[in-house]
Amino acid sequence: MTPAGPVLFSENLLTDNPAIYERTFPGTGADNARFVADLVDRFGTGPRLSLLDAGSGTGRDAARLAELGYRVRGVDLSEQMVRYARTRCPAVEFVVGDLRALDTPAPVDVLTCLGSTLLHLHDTADVLTALHRFAACLRPGGLLVLEMRNGAFLLTDRGRRELLDDQPQRHIEWEGLTYTSRTRLTVDLPAQLLRRERVWTWPGCAEPVAQHTAWRLLFPQELRHLLGSAGFEVLALFDQPGPLTTPAWPGDGTLGDRLDGDRLHVVARRARGEEAR
């Protein structure tokens, strides 16, 4: 019997097929969970029990954070991801939701948005709307932890060389088929976007499947301004170490402030006197 191919509901094969996503990006969520918990221990005040994971994906991070003692709720835009997370992590509540309309039954102590999830919002107004919703979901004094691609990395020779000069190819084995992807990144300067074309092929595929996505390029000072406009006080803004850097978190414990690395990490506190909008 010929193995079945992937399902295709949208423009993203990986979010439509969470099991293939996890094969493509293997991991248990432990690195992200440890990163969040350590930062909350370092910068948090008051209770640290409830956590909202915005962009929870397959639920790996949420599951690990729950194991560390947080009461976790996960939100993701993809119905397929939410359905998959519910089967894999039944102890955690997962719901479908948009960052721009994020809500929670009660204010939480910590809100996380990792893996460049925020950068899938391309318009500045949408980014600012999402940050206001983050503030509305947090209690006064609650912590926001962000992890994303750093727009400033593309201002460096190393960044342009690593991101734009290569077209990496990847082979993924899943359910008897080998999936091959080739990725090309380009910069859309007027839109301030890093665009990605990922072309997939597999045995039995009638023709290559091209997937197009993009990330908003946010720069450190720009992000500081947007967070301040949304009622946050930035406590830490650093490029390394982090869960996806070399050396990886926790590294040597010093937060790098050159801000020319590939990843950008933010810890911000919802100002106590701010009214959520």
N, C-alpha and C positions, 0 to 999 in steps of 0.2 A: 504494500500500500504506500502511495506517495505521501510524505508528510504534508500536512496543511501549512500554508503560508501564514503570514501575519494578517491581522485585521486592520483595516484602514478606515477610520471615522473622520479624521481631520487632516491637517497638514503636517502632523508630527507622528511618524511611525512609532517612536519610542514611547511617547505618552499614551498612544493608543494600545500599546503592548507592554504593560509594566514589567512582565517577566523578562522580556528582551532588554528593557531598560536596565534591570538589575544585572543582567549578564554583561551589558556594555559598560556599566559603571559599578563594578563589584565593590562591596563594602557592607559593613554591618550597621553603620550609623554611630558606632562607638566614638570615632574621632570627633564628629560634630557635637555629640552629646557632651563629651569631656570638655571640649572647647567652650560650649555654652555654660556648663556648670562651673567651670573655673572662673570665667568672667563674672558670673553672677556672684560667686563667693568673694571676688575681689572688689567689685564695685557696688554690689547690692546693699540696700538698707531695708529694714522692715521684713515682712513676710516674704518667703520665696517658695511658695507652694504651687501656685497655679501658673500654667504656661500655655500660650497659644502659639502654635507652629503654623505660620502663614506660608503656604507653598509646601505642604507636607509630603507631596509625591507618593512614593510607595509606602511611606510610614516608618521607614527604618529609623530615622532620627527620633521621631515621636516615641517609638517603642523603647528606645534606649534611654530617653529622658524620663519616661515613666519608670523604668527600672531604677533610676537614680533618685526616685521619690517625688517627682513632680506629678501633679494632676494635669494631664496634657489633653488638649483638644487640637486636632489637626484640620486645616482648611486647604483645599486645593481646587483649582479651576477645572481640572480634568475629571469627569465622571468616572472614567476608566481607572484612573489612579486611586480615587476615593474607594471605589468598589474593591479594588485589589488590596488596599491598605486595611479595609475592614475585615477581610478574610485572613490576612496575615497577622494583624494586631488587634484582636477582638477586645482587648482590655482598654483600648483608646477610642474615643469618639472622633470620627472623621466626617466632615461635611463638605459639600460642594459650595464654593464661594469665590467671589472676585475680590482682589485686594482693595479695589476702589469702593466696595460696599461692605467691607469687613465688619463683623459684629460679633458680640459674644454675650451670653446670658448675664454675666457679671464681670466687672473689671478684673483683669488678671495681673499677676505680679511681674511676669516676664513675657515678652513677645519676641519670637525669633522669625527671621526671614533670611534664609540661607540659600546658597547655590545660585546666586544671581537672579533669584525669582523677581526681585523688584525691577530689574532691568528689562523685563519683558513688557513693561509699560514704557512706551516710546515718547509720549508727549509730556512735557514738563508739568502741565496741569494735571495729568493723570498721576504722575509720581507724587505730586504734592497732595492730591486727594487721598492717595493711599497712605501717605505719612500722617495725615490728619486722622484717618480711620485707625491707624496704629495707636495714636495718642488716645483716641476715644475708647479703645479697648483696654488700655492700661489704667491701673489705679494711679493717682498722683504719687510720684516718686518711683513708679514702676520702671523697669529696664527694657530697652529695646536693643537687641543684638542683631546686627546685619553682617552678611558675608556676601561679597560679590566681586565681579571682575572690576579692575581698576582702569578707568579710562586713561589715566596718566601713563600707564605702561606702554601705550601705543605712541607716546611722545619720545620713547627711548629707541635707540638702534636695536637693542636686544628684543624689545617688544615687537617691533615691526618685522624683524627677521623671524622670530619664533611663530608669530601668529599669521603673517601674510605670505611668507615666502614658501611655505611647505603646504602640501596637500596630503595630510596623513591618511593612511588606509588602515582599516581595522576589520578583523574577521571574528565573528561571533558565532559560537555553536549553540543551537537551541532546538530541542525536539527533532533531532535528526537532520537538520538543515544547517548549512553554513551561510551566514549573512555577511556580506561584504559591504562596507561603507567607505566612501572617499569624501573628504571634507575640504571645502575651500572657503576661506574667510576674506572679506573685502570691507573696506571702510567707506561708508556713505557720509561724507563730510557735511553736506547741507542738513541732513537729518540727525547728525551726531549719533550714528548707529554703526555697530559692528554687525555686518550681515553674514549669515552662514548658509551655504548650500551644501547639503549632505545627500549624496546619491547612493541608493541602496540597490543591490542585486542579490539574488539567491537562486538556487536551482529551481527551475520551473517558473521563474518570474518572466512574464511575457515581455516586459520592457523595464528598464531602470526606473526606480521611483525616486524622484527628486523632492527633497523636503527643504523649505525655505523658512528660516527663523532669523531673528535679530535681537541684539541686546542694545539698550540705550547706553551710550558712553557718558558716565557721570564722573566728574573730576572732584578731587577732595574738597576744594573750597566751595564748589557748587553744592556738594552734598551737605556740607556744614550749613550753608545758607538755607537750603530747603528744610533741613531738620529744625533749625531755629525758627523758621516761619511756621512750622507745624507744632511748635510748643515744646521742643526738646532741647535739653542741655547736653551737648556732646561731651562725654567723659573721656573717651579714648578713640583715636582714629589712627590706624596703623596698617602697614602692609605685611608685616611678618612678626612672629610666626603665626600660622593659622592651620586649619585642618587640611588645606590643599597646598601648602607651601613646602619648600625645602630650606632649612629643616622644618619639620612639621611641628605642630603644637604638641607639647608646651615649649619646645625649643629651650632657650636659656632663661626664659621668664622675662626678658626685656622686650618691650613692644617697639618695633622699628618704626621710625618716624620719617624716613626718607620718602616714602609714599611713591616710589617708582617701580614697585613690584607688581606682579600680575594680579594679586588679590588685594581687596580693600576690606577692612574689618572695622566695624563701628560699634561702640557701646554708648548709648544715649539714655538719659533719664527724662521721663515726662515731668516737666516743671510742675511743682506742687500748686502754684497759683493759677495755672492755665485752665481755662474752660475748654473741654473737648467740643469740636465743631462737627 
